[in-house]
Amino acid sequence: MSLVTPLAFVLGLSALGAGFTMVAAIGIGLGQGFAAGKAVEGVARQPEAKGDILQTMLVGQAVAETTGIFALIIAMVLLFANPFISQLS
């Protein structure tokens, strides 16, 4: 007799995977904060380049934010539309 059913095992590991996936939010927050800080430093040094610096910073932050959106989608799929449950017999 097994202590853990296959369904419980898959659901438990899926929850762990979703949690690990959302750890990516820490890196995203740190990276965007660092980029914003460097942009402020750049504007402080060269105020006439404000438009170019802010444009580049916003594009970079948008690219970084897509990582967080992908992580959120993967976590939601693992929690609510788990493709591994259908593999159980």
C-alpha atoms as an extended CHARMM CRD file, in Angstrom:
* protein
*
        89  EXT
         1         1  MET       CA              0.0000000000        0.0000000000        0.0000000000  PROA      1               0.0000000000
         2         2  SER       CA              1.4150000000        3.3370000000       -1.0570000000  PROA      2               0.0000000000
         3         3  LEU       CA              1.4190000000        6.2520000000        1.3520000000  PROA      3               0.0000000000
         4         4  VAL       CA              1.2060000000        8.7930000000       -1.4610000000  PROA      4               0.0000000000
         5         5  THR       CA             -1.1050000000        8.3690000000       -4.4170000000  PROA      5               0.0000000000
         6         6  PRO       CA              0.2080000000        9.2790000000       -7.8710000000  PROA      6               0.0000000000
         7         7  LEU       CA             -2.3220000000       12.1120000000       -8.1050000000  PROA      7               0.0000000000
         8         8  ALA       CA             -1.1840000000       13.5960000000       -4.7960000000  PROA      8               0.0000000000
         9         9  PHE       CA              2.4490000000       13.2670000000       -5.8890000000  PROA      9               0.0000000000
        10        10  VAL       CA              1.8280000000       15.0930000000       -9.1810000000  PROA      10              0.0000000000
        11        11  LEU       CA             -0.2200000000       17.8240000000       -7.4990000000  PROA      11              0.0000000000
        12        12  GLY       CA              2.3750000000       18.3200000000       -4.7700000000  PROA      12              0.0000000000
        13        13  LEU       CA              5.2840000000       18.5900000000       -7.1810000000  PROA      13              0.0000000000
        14        14  SER       CA              3.2350000000       20.9050000000       -9.4060000000  PROA      14              0.0000000000
        15        15  ALA       CA              2.6610000000       23.2140000000       -6.4500000000  PROA      15              0.0000000000
        16        16  LEU       CA              6.3880000000       23.1720000000       -5.6760000000  PROA      16              0.0000000000
        17        17  GLY       CA              7.1780000000       23.8880000000       -9.3200000000  PROA      17              0.0000000000
        18        18  ALA       CA              4.7590000000       26.8080000000       -9.3560000000  PROA      18              0.0000000000
        19        19  GLY       CA              6.3860000000       28.1960000000       -6.2270000000  PROA      19              0.0000000000
        20        20  PHE       CA              9.8780000000       27.8850000000       -7.6720000000  PROA      20              0.0000000000
        21        21  THR       CA              8.6720000000       29.5200000000      -10.8680000000  PROA      21              0.0000000000
        22        22  MET       CA              7.4000000000       32.5520000000       -8.9790000000  PROA      22              0.0000000000
        23        23  VAL       CA             10.7880000000       32.9930000000       -7.3140000000  PROA      23              0.0000000000
        24        24  ALA       CA             11.6760000000       34.6140000000      -10.6410000000  PROA      24              0.0000000000
        25        25  ALA       CA              9.7760000000       37.6670000000       -9.3910000000  PROA      25              0.0000000000
        26        26  ILE       CA             12.6200000000       38.3870000000       -6.9750000000  PROA      26              0.0000000000
        27        27  GLY       CA             15.1460000000       38.6370000000       -9.7870000000  PROA      27              0.0000000000
        28        28  ILE       CA             12.8010000000       40.7340000000      -11.8800000000  PROA      28              0.0000000000
        29        29  GLY       CA             12.2430000000       43.2030000000       -9.0660000000  PROA      29              0.0000000000
        30        30  LEU       CA             15.9460000000       43.4980000000       -8.3640000000  PROA      30              0.0000000000
        31        31  GLY       CA             16.8090000000       43.9250000000      -12.0300000000  PROA      31              0.0000000000
        32        32  GLN       CA             14.1900000000       46.5700000000      -12.6830000000  PROA      32              0.0000000000
        33        33  GLY       CA             15.1600000000       48.4850000000       -9.5650000000  PROA      33              0.0000000000
        34        34  PHE       CA             18.8080000000       48.3900000000      -10.5700000000  PROA      34              0.0000000000
        35        35  ALA       CA             17.9640000000       49.5940000000      -14.0930000000  PROA      35              0.0000000000
        36        36  ALA       CA             15.8280000000       52.4430000000      -12.7780000000  PROA      36              0.0000000000
        37        37  GLY       CA             18.5860000000       53.5000000000      -10.3860000000  PROA      37              0.0000000000
        38        38  LYS       CA             21.1680000000       53.5410000000      -13.1560000000  PROA      38              0.0000000000
        39        39  ALA       CA             18.7900000000       55.5420000000      -15.3590000000  PROA      39              0.0000000000
        40        40  VAL       CA             18.4080000000       58.1400000000      -12.6200000000  PROA      40              0.0000000000
        41        41  GLU       CA             22.1890000000       58.3150000000      -12.3130000000  PROA      41              0.0000000000
        42        42  GLY       CA             22.4840000000       58.7680000000      -16.0670000000  PROA      42              0.0000000000
        43        43  VAL       CA             19.9190000000       61.5670000000      -16.1260000000  PROA      43              0.0000000000
        44        44  ALA       CA             21.6710000000       63.2430000000      -13.2010000000  PROA      44              0.0000000000
        45        45  ARG       CA             24.9510000000       63.2020000000      -15.1170000000  PROA      45              0.0000000000
        46        46  GLN       CA             23.5350000000       64.2280000000      -18.4870000000  PROA      46              0.0000000000
        47        47  PRO       CA             20.1240000000       65.8970000000      -18.1850000000  PROA      47              0.0000000000
        48        48  GLU       CA             20.0580000000       66.6540000000      -21.9180000000  PROA      48              0.0000000000
        49        49  ALA       CA             19.9920000000       62.8880000000      -22.6810000000  PROA      49              0.0000000000
        50        50  LYS       CA             16.9140000000       62.3030000000      -20.5190000000  PROA      50              0.0000000000
        51        51  GLY       CA             14.6620000000       61.1990000000      -23.3860000000  PROA      51              0.0000000000
        52        52  ASP       CA             17.0840000000       58.6220000000      -24.7530000000  PROA      52              0.0000000000
        53        53  ILE       CA             17.9140000000       57.2460000000      -21.3110000000  PROA      53              0.0000000000
        54        54  LEU       CA             14.2820000000       56.8800000000      -20.2620000000  PROA      54              0.0000000000
        55        55  GLN       CA             13.3010000000       55.3110000000      -23.5750000000  PROA      55              0.0000000000
        56        56  THR       CA             16.0610000000       52.7190000000      -23.3100000000  PROA      56              0.0000000000
        57        57  MET       CA             15.2190000000       52.0360000000      -19.6670000000  PROA      57              0.0000000000
        58        58  LEU       CA             11.5150000000       51.5070000000      -20.3980000000  PROA      58              0.0000000000
        59        59  VAL       CA             12.2330000000       49.0990000000      -23.2600000000  PROA      59              0.0000000000
        60        60  GLY       CA             14.6120000000       47.1500000000      -21.0270000000  PROA      60              0.0000000000
        61        61  GLN       CA             12.1090000000       46.9950000000      -18.2100000000  PROA      61              0.0000000000
        62        62  ALA       CA              9.3770000000       45.8460000000      -20.5690000000  PROA      62              0.0000000000
        63        63  VAL       CA             11.6060000000       42.9980000000      -21.7560000000  PROA      63              0.0000000000
        64        64  ALA       CA             12.4250000000       42.0930000000      -18.1460000000  PROA      64              0.0000000000
        65        65  GLU       CA              8.7520000000       42.1310000000      -17.1980000000  PROA      65              0.0000000000
        66        66  THR       CA              7.9280000000       39.5340000000      -19.8590000000  PROA      66              0.0000000000
        67        67  THR       CA              9.9420000000       37.0470000000      -17.8100000000  PROA      67              0.0000000000
        68        68  GLY       CA              7.6160000000       37.6380000000      -14.8800000000  PROA      68              0.0000000000
        69        69  ILE       CA              4.5470000000       37.2550000000      -17.0570000000  PROA      69              0.0000000000
        70        70  PHE       CA              5.8570000000       33.9600000000      -18.4570000000  PROA      70              0.0000000000
        71        71  ALA       CA              6.6000000000       32.7390000000      -14.9240000000  PROA      71              0.0000000000
        72        72  LEU       CA              3.0790000000       33.6540000000      -13.8180000000  PROA      72              0.0000000000
        73        73  ILE       CA              1.5370000000       31.8280000000      -16.7840000000  PROA      73              0.0000000000
        74        74  ILE       CA              3.5840000000       28.6890000000      -16.1140000000  PROA      74              0.0000000000
        75        75  ALA       CA              2.6250000000       28.7620000000      -12.4260000000  PROA      75              0.0000000000
        76        76  MET       CA             -1.0610000000       29.1650000000      -13.2680000000  PROA      76              0.0000000000
        77        77  VAL       CA             -0.9400000000       26.3140000000      -15.7800000000  PROA      77              0.0000000000
        78        78  LEU       CA              0.7260000000       24.0320000000      -13.2270000000  PROA      78              0.0000000000
        79        79  LEU       CA             -1.8600000000       24.9010000000      -10.5850000000  PROA      79              0.0000000000
        80        80  PHE       CA             -5.1170000000       25.1410000000      -12.5530000000  PROA      80              0.0000000000
        81        81  ALA       CA             -4.6860000000       23.3700000000      -15.9140000000  PROA      81              0.0000000000
        82        82  ASN       CA             -2.1050000000       20.7500000000      -15.0450000000  PROA      82              0.0000000000
        83        83  PRO       CA             -1.1530000000       18.7690000000      -18.1600000000  PROA      83              0.0000000000
        84        84  PHE       CA              0.5020000000       16.0290000000      -16.1040000000  PROA      84              0.0000000000
        85        85  ILE       CA             -2.7150000000       14.8030000000      -14.4760000000  PROA      85              0.0000000000
        86        86  SER       CA             -3.9730000000       13.4070000000      -17.7770000000  PROA      86              0.0000000000
        87        87  GLN       CA             -0.8100000000       11.2370000000      -17.9850000000  PROA      87              0.0000000000
        88        88  LEU       CA             -1.8540000000        9.2580000000      -14.8960000000  PROA      88              0.0000000000
        89        89  SER       CA             -3.5620000000        5.9470000000      -15.5600000000  PROA      89              0.0000000000
